[in-house]
Amino acid sequence: MNTANVSYTRNHFSRLLALVREGKTVLILDRNQPVARLEPAMNSETEVPEWKSSLVRRGILHPARRQLNPKTFCALPEVRPVKGGDILKALLANRDVVASGLG
């Protein structure tokens, strides 16, 4: 990890951003004490944010086993309430459509 003190950061911020664009992390120090970290923002759908990785490591969050097919998901019909309709019947029918499209 690259480090930079506050005065260097102030004077050469563009250079530090160039390093970050290359995927490197820069630790900003104030009197040799870490105060901030410059790191790349997520630039890919496959990257996992640190907070999410932390939750996975602690067993709080479980990653998806497979990826959702957006064509199937977006092709689901919009459900509108019908006067005098049976909400449970509509819910079960919708569940069957989703299960058959993703399975």
N, C-alpha and C positions, 0 to 999 in steps of 0.2 A: 504494500500500500504506500502510495506517495504521501508525503507530508509537506505542509507549507505553513509558515508563520503568518500572522495577521498582516504585517506590512508587505510581505511578498504577495499575499493574496490580493491585497488592495492594488498593488502596482502591476500585477501580472494575471489578472482574473481571466482574461481571454485565453492565455496559455493553459491555465488550469481547466477551463471549459473544454479546450481541445483534447486534453487528456481524458476527461470524462466522456466525451463523445467517442473516444476509442475504447470505452468500456472499463476504464480504470477508475479507482476510487481515490479521492484526495482527502486526507485528514487535516483539518485546519487547527493549528496550535496557537494558543495565547500564553506566552511565557512557559512554553513546553508542556502546557496542559491542553488536552484535546477539548475543543469547544464546538466543533461542527464537522460534518462529513459531507463532501460533495460526491454524489454517486449517480450513475446513469439512471435516468427515468426509464420505465418500462417501454421498450420499443418493439416488442414482439408479443403476439398473443400467447406464445408458449412460455414466456417468462412468468414466474410466480413472485408476487410481492413478498417482501421479508415478513410482514405481519401474518400473511397466510401460511408461509413456511413454518413460522413459529407455532401456529395453532396446530398444524399437521404433526410437528414433532412432539407436541404435548398431548396428542391424541384427542384433541377437542374437535378437530375438523378432519374429515376423511375425503381425500380427493375422489373425483368421479372415476368410475371404472371404465367408462367409455364416453366418447364424445357424442353429443346430441347432433342429430342430422338436422340442420336448419331448414332444409326443404320440407321435410316431414313435419317439423314443428310449426312452421309458418303456414302450412297447408291446412291446418285444422280450422274447421268452420267456426265463425264467431257465434257464440251462444247468446240468444236473446230470450228474455222471459215471454212466456205465452200465457195469456189469461186463461185460468182454469187448468193450466198444465201441471204435471206431476214433477216436482223438483228432483225427487229421488230418482225417478226413471230417467230424467235428462242427465243427471250426474253420472249414473251408472253407464248410460250409453256413451257419454263423453269419455269416461274412463276406458271403455272398451276400444274406442277409436284411438286413443292415445297409446294404449298397450299394443294394439295391432300395428300401429305405425312405427313404433320404436323397437319392437321385439324382433 
